[in-house]
């Protein structure tokens, strides 16, 4: 997946703020109100020390110049200091209300925004080409959509508002400090460029290290996901120690990278603490000197120290946010790589025909990553017929079904595939795929009941229809023997069922859809010969005129097909009915038949 520039990443995530900007704007306004009232308290203390307890004239903005007189003057305020206490409490209360409103507004805006992101990326992944899914590992995709999405959420919910809040705090603090003493303000502000410089320096290094650490976490997630998915294989082959070693290797790498991150962040915070402490010490020293020289009142000194404390913490906090933003930048880029992956799309001229099931492959050539899998393959399947495809592993049998279902598209000049005389590339993908039912050799079953799995593609199906499809697939008797029958919960990836039972449940699921084209891709490889024969007879009579394609390496599965195609190394080696092919001495089909017949006879003798 290609890297996206910063502008592209920003534009990707900005588009999802539509209709939510008002929440962020109101959160910003209430944040400003919170800052304003928090800064009023030091000013009230300054005026109390200098002009109420002391004899300095009241230094107030023109708008509030007459307020002391309205409150009874200096003497009345000295006798009723409780009024000043109430004023401070009132400012604190308003500050708290503003903070609460800001958090509520930000929370609503953030969660709505992140929900849109999650909905959008899941919807986008559903429409990405099959080729994209084969090139990207599930664990890494999950890690991006979970951990990286949480980093984005944390940034929007906390860091974004905090950056704005800190910027306002620093700007307002410097303005109020300058209104009291410009010289001391310049001393305080002199440290800001230093903090900004070393924060930027660490930001770049942290960004690079976090990307490597995040990718290592993705590898760790992939390792765990593959282990849990293939738990039966791991147990069957005694690979527990090898899996432990692999996990330990990636976990150790993950540990090392995050320790390096910790060292780098520890260095950053150590420098930050020193710079902050030195800045506070400098302000106290210079402020004390100016107060001693009479260039700064005691009340102004107290207010200045208060503002400087307010200034020092945001500077440290801003640095930490910048370091966290390096993580956000990496996570945003990793998510943007998924967002910018091109979806499958049909042109405006895409047709939506009523499909009957006549299929033509005309000189089809196809390659995976430059290696040819099919070469010059041509054949015709009449609508309503049963068509068999035989071939060794890697001969291209499954690729034919992938191309027919448009999981892959043919490159220009590599032949054509048509359904009812229309090139499949001109047919709307949704219409085409709804017309094709596919059962794979390794079917995927959901962690639901057996009934829900059979009816997964046909919501609202009746129990009668479910049992009828199961009976055709010769699995009804097996299901009813379970204590919970059709309400039996299928374990993750179907581990509750045997291989043959899973295949037959998947066949029943395909039959429920009643598609005009049905493909069974080696989907009876795990059932015995008698069950295979029963299913074939039922398919012959119960598929309602559908075009049935049986892909298998077992001749018994194909024996009743109207026509059989034999593939060898991606090319059509033979074609004909079972009788025609069996009559060809030395042919691939005849040799395969003889070998399988001999093997079957040997098993009967041993039995």
N, C-alpha and C positions, 0 to 999 in steps of 0.2 A: 504494500500500500504506500502510496506516495506521501511525502511530507507536505504539510500545509504551511503556508506562510502565516505570520501573525495576524495579518488583516483577514485572511480567510478563516482562521480559527475564531477571531472575534465576531465576524459576520455570522458564522455558523450558530453561535450561541446567542447572539443579540436578537435574532429573528424571533426567538421564543418568548421575548418580553412583551410582545404585542398584547395590549389590554391590561397589562400588569404594571406599567410604568407609574400609574397614579399611586399605587401602594408604596413604591419605592420613593416617589417624590414626597408624599405625606410623611413617610418615615424620616426622610431627610429634614423636613420642616420641624417635626417634633424633636428630632435630635438637636437641631440648632436651638430650639427653645430650651431644651435641657441644659445645653452648654451655657446659654445666656444667663439662666437663673442660678446655675452653679457658680458663675463668676460674679454674681451680685453679692454673694455672702462676704468675700474678702473686702469688697468696696464698702459694705455696711460696717464691717469691723474697722476699716481704715478711718471712716468718718467718725465712728464712735470714739476711737482712741484719740484722734487729732482734734476733732471739732466739738464733741460732746463732753468727754472727760477733759480733754485739753482745750486750749483757747484759740486754736487755728480757725480761720474763717471757713465756712462750709464751701467746699469745692464741688459743685454739682453741675450737671448739664443744664442749659437754659430752661429746658422743659420742666425740670424738677427744682429749680432755684428757689421757689417759694414754699417748698414742702416743709422745711424746718419750722417756719413761722406758723404754718397751718397746724403743726403739731404742738404748738405752744412755746416754741423757741428753745434755746440751749438749756436754760435753767429747768424748764418743765421736763425736757428729755432726761436731764441728769437725775431728776427725782423719780422718773418713771422709765428706768432702763428696761423694764419688762416689755415695753413697746418695741424696743429694738430686738429683744429676744423673739417676740412674736413675728416680727418682720423676717428674721432669719429662718424661723420655722416655716413661715409661709413660702419663702423662696425654695426651701428644701422640699416642701410638699409639692409645689408646682413642678420642680425639677423631676421628682419621682413620677408624677403623673405623665409628664412628657416622655420620660424614659420608658414607662410602661406602654404608652401608645405607640412609641417608636418600635418597640420589640414586637408588639402584636401585629402592627402593619407589616413589618419586615418578615415576620413568621408566615403570615398569610401569603405575601408576595413570593417568598422563597419556595414554600411548599408547592404552591401552584405552578411556579416556574419549573421546579425539579420534576413534578408529576408530568408536565408537558415533555420534558426531556426524555424521561423514562418511556412514556407512551410512544414518543416519536422514534426513539432508537429501536425499540422492540418492533414497531411497525416497519421500520426501515430494514431491519434484519430479515423480517419475513419476506421481503421482496428482493433481497439480494440474490444474485445468481447462484446456482448449485456449485459452480466452479469456485466461487468465493468461499463457500463453506468448506469445501474440500482442502482449500489452501490455508485456512485459519483454524487453529485448534480451539476446541470448545472451552477448555479451561481458561485460555487467555481471553476469549470473548467474554466469559462470565466475569473474570477479574476486572475487565475494563468497564463492564456494565454495572458492577457493584462497588468495588473499592474506589475506582476512579470517579464514578458518579458521586460517591459520598464526599470525595475531596472537593468536587465542584459545589455540592450542596453546602458544605462547611464554609467555603469561600463566600458564596452569595449570602448565606444566613448570618455569618459573623464577620468575616474579614472585610467584605466590601463596605458594609456600614461602618466598621471600625476605622477603615482608611479615611472615609469621609469625615467621621467624627474627630479623628485625631488631627486631620488637616484643619478643620474648623477650630479645634482646641488650640492648636499652635498659633494659628493666625489671630484668633481673638485674644489669646494670652499676650502675644507680642504687641498687639495694638494697645491693650490696657497698660502693659508695662511701659511702653513708650510714652503713654500719656502722663506717667508719673516721673520717669527718669530715662531720657534717651541714652545716656552714656551706659548705664547699667544694663539697659535692654540690648545694646550692641554687644556687650560682653557675653550675655546669655545667648544671643543669636549666633555668635562666632562659632559655637560648637555644632550648630546644625549642619553645615557643609561637611564636617568631619564624619558625623554620624551617617549622613547620606552616602558619602563615599565608601566607607567600609561596609555599609549595608548592601550597596550595589555590588561590591567585590564579592561578598559572601553569597549574594543572590545568584550570581552566575555560576559559582562553583557548586552550590547546593542544587541548582537546576540540573546540571550535568549528572551529578551523583544520584539524584532522585530518579532520573529516567532509568539509569542502570538498575537501581534497586527495585523500581516498580516492575521492570521487565523480569527481574529475577523472581519477584513475587508471582508474576504470571506463570513462570515456569514451575514454581512450587505448586500453584493451583492446578496446573495441567497434570502434574505428577499425581496429586491426590485424586483428581477427577478420573484419570485413567485407571488408577489402582482400584477405586471403588466400582467403576463401571465393569472392569474385567476381573472382579473378585473371584469368580468361579474358575477362570483360567489360572489365576495366580495360585489358588489352592490345588487345582488339579495337577499342575506341573511342579508344585513345591517351590515356587519362586518367591516365597516370603522374604528370604534374606536378600535376594537381589533387589526386590522392591524397597526394602528397608535401606539398603546401601544407596540406591538412587535417591530416595527421599532425603537421606542424611546428607548426601552431597549437595543437593539444592538447598536444603535447610541451612547447611553450613555456609553456603555462598550468600544466602539471604541474611544470615546472622552477621557475616563479615561486612557486608555492604552497609547494613543499618548501624553497626558499630562505628564504621567510618563516618556515616552521617552524624551520629551522636557526637563524635569527637569534633567534627567541623562546627556543629551547632553550639557545642560547649565552648569552643574557642570564641565563637561569635558573641555568646552571652557574657563570657568573661571580660572580653574587651568592652562590651557595652556597659557592664556594671562599673568598670574602672572609669570610662569616659563620663558616665552620669555622675558618679561620686565626685570626680574632679570638677565637673561643672557646678555642682551644688556648693562644693567647698569654695570655689572661686567667687560665686555670687554672694555667699555669706561674708567672705572676706572683704570684697570690694564694697558691698552694701553697708557693712559695719563701718568701713572707713568713711564713706560718703555721709552716713548718719552722724558720725563723730564730727565731721567737718561742717555739719549743718546743712548739707546740700540735699538731704533726704530726711523727711520726718519719720518718727518712730512708727506711726501708723502706716506710712507708705512702705517702710521697710518690712513690716509684718505682711502687708498685702503682696509685696514683691516676692518675698520668700514663698508665700502660698502659691502665687502664680508660677513661680519657677519650679516648685514641686509638681504642679500640674503640668508644666511644660516638660520636665525631665522624664516622667513616666511615659507619656505618649511617644516621646522620641525612642525610648527603649521598645515600647510596644510596636511602633511603626517598623522597627528593624525586624522584630519577630514576624510581623505580618509579611514583610518582604520575603523572609526566608520561607514562610508557608506558601506564599504566592508562587515560589519556584515549583512547589509540588503541584499547585493548581495549573500552572502553565503546562507542565508535562502531562498531567491527566487530561487537560483539555485537548492537547494535541493528539493523544492516544484515542480519545473518543471521536475527535474530528476525523481521524482516519477511517473510522467506521461510517460516520455520517457522509463522508465524501466518496465512499465506495459506490460505484454506479449501480443503480437498481435495474432489474429487468423491466423493460418497458415495450409496449406495443405501439406502433404508429397509429395515427388517426384513421388509416385505411384498413386496419385490422378487421377481418371478417368474423362474424358470429353465426356460422352455419349450423343447421341441425345435422349432427354427425350420424351416419349410418354404420360406418365401419370398414369401408373398402380402403386398403392400404397399399401404397406403392413405394418401394425404395428404388431409386434410379441412379446407378453408378456412384454410390455413396462412399466417400473416403473421409476418414476422421482420425485425428491424432491427439494424444494427450502429451502436452509439453514437448512437441516435436517428434514423438515416437508414434508411428502409424499403428492404429488398432484395427481399423477397417480399411480395406482397399477394394474399390470398384465393386461394391456389393449391390446387387439388383435382385428384386423378387416382387411378386404380386400376391396379395391376400384378398380374396373376394370377401365381401361383407357377409357376415353370418357363418363363416367357415371356422374350422379349428386348425390352427397352423402350429407346427412344431419346429423348434430350433434346437439342434444338437451340436455340441462342440466341447472341446477340452477347456480346462481352465485357462483364461487369458485369450481365448479365441475371438472375443468380441461380442458374445451373446448378450450380456447385460447392456452393453453400450448401445445396441439396437433399440432397446426399450427406453434408455435415457434420451436418445435422439428423437424417438417418436413422441415422447412426453415433453420434449423441449427443455429438459434439464440442461442440455447443451444444444447449441445451435451450430449448424454446418457453416463453415467458412465459404465465401463466394468461390465458385468454381469447383466445389467438392461434391457435386451431385445434388439431388433433391429428394425430399420425402414428402409425399402427398397423402391426404386423407380425403376420400370421395372426390378426387381430382383437384383438390386445392392444396397448394404448398403449405406445409404446417407453419412456415415462417409468416404466412399471410393470415393465419388464424389467431384470434385472440387467445392468449395463453390460458386464461381462466376457463374459457369455453372448452378448449382442447383438453385441459387436465381434468375438468369435471366429466368429460366423456370417456376418460381412460382410467380404469381401476387397476392398480398395480399391487401385487403381493410379492414381497422379496423373500429370499432364502433366509435372511436373518431379520425377521419382522420386529418392529418396535411396538411394544404394548405399554399402555399407560398404567400408572399405579392407581387403578380404579377397579370396579367390579368387572367380571367377565362380560356381563350384559352391556355395561357402558363401553367396553372396548369394542364389542361387535357393532354397536350402534354409534360409534364415535363419529363417523362421517355422515350419519343420517339421524340428526336430532329428532326426537319425538316418535321414533319407531316403536311399534307395538311389540309386546313380548312374543306374540304369535309369529311376527316376521323375524324376530331375532332367533327364535328356536328353529324356524324353518331354514334359515341360512346356516345355522349350526348343524342341522341334520344333513344338509347337502355336503357340508365340509366334514361330515362323519365325526363330529366332536360332541354332539348333543348327549350321547350316552356317558361320555367321560365327565361332562360338566355336571350332570344330574347325580353322579356318584359322589361328588363333593358334599360335605356336610351342609354348606350354605348354597349349593347349587349355583345358579347364575349370579347370585349375590356374593360369590367368593371374591375376595380382594386379590387382584393380581399384584405380586410384589414388583418392586422397581425393575423395569426392563423385562418383566414377565418371569422372574425367577421362581415363582410359585409353580409354574407349569413346566412340563417336559418340552424338549425341542419340537417334537411332533405335535404336541398340543398347541404350542404357540403358533406353529405354522398353520394349523387348521383353524384356530381362532382368527388369525389374520385373513385366511381365505374367506371365512364367513363374513368378516368385515367388508371385504371387497365385494362379495356377492350382494350385501345389503344395498349397495349403491345402484345396482342394476344398470351399469354403464354399457354403452354400445360396444366398447372395446375393453376386454379384460386381459391383463398380462399376468401370468403366473411364472415368476422368474425363479426356477429351481425351488419352488415353495413347497414341494412334496418330498424333498430330499431326506427329511428326517422321519418319514412315515414308512411303515412296512408295505410290502407289495400288495397285499389284499386291501389295505386301506387306500393305497394309491389307486387301485382299480375301482374301488367303490366311489371315490371322489370323481374320477374321470367319467364314470357312467352317469353320475348325478349331474356333472357339468354339461354333459352332452344333451341331457333332456331338460335341464332347469335354467339354462342361461338365457332363454327367451330370444333366440336369434342373434345373440351378441357375437361379435368376432372375438374368438378366444385364441390367445397366443401362449403356448406352453413352451417354456425354455427349460431345458434339462440336459444333464449328462447321462440320464438313465433312459434307455430305449423303451422300457416297459411303460414309462409315462407318456411317450409319444406315439405308441403303436397304433392308436385309433385316430390319429390326426388325418385330416383331408390331404394335407401336404406337409412334407418335412424338409427343412433346409439344413444342410450340414456345413458348418464353418470349420475352417482350418487355417490358423495363423491370420485371421482377419479376412479371409477370402471365401467365397462360395465354392465349396469342393463338390457338393452333390445336391440334388434336389429331386423330390418325387414322393410317391406314397410309400408306405412301409413295404408293400409287396414289391414295388419297383426297385427300391433300394436294396432289399434283401437278396434280390436276384442278381445283383452286380457282384460277381466274384472278385475279391481283392479290393473292393471299395471300402472306404473308411467306415461307412455305416455297417456293412456286413461284418467287418473285422471287429467292430465294437460290439455288435450283437453276439457274435460267437464268443468273445471274451466274457461278456456279462452272463451269457447262458451257461458257460462252463463254470463260472464262479458260483452262479445260483445253484447249479447241479451239485457242486462240491459241498455247498452248505447243507443241502438236503441230505446228502450221503452222511456227512458228519453228524447231522441231527439224528 
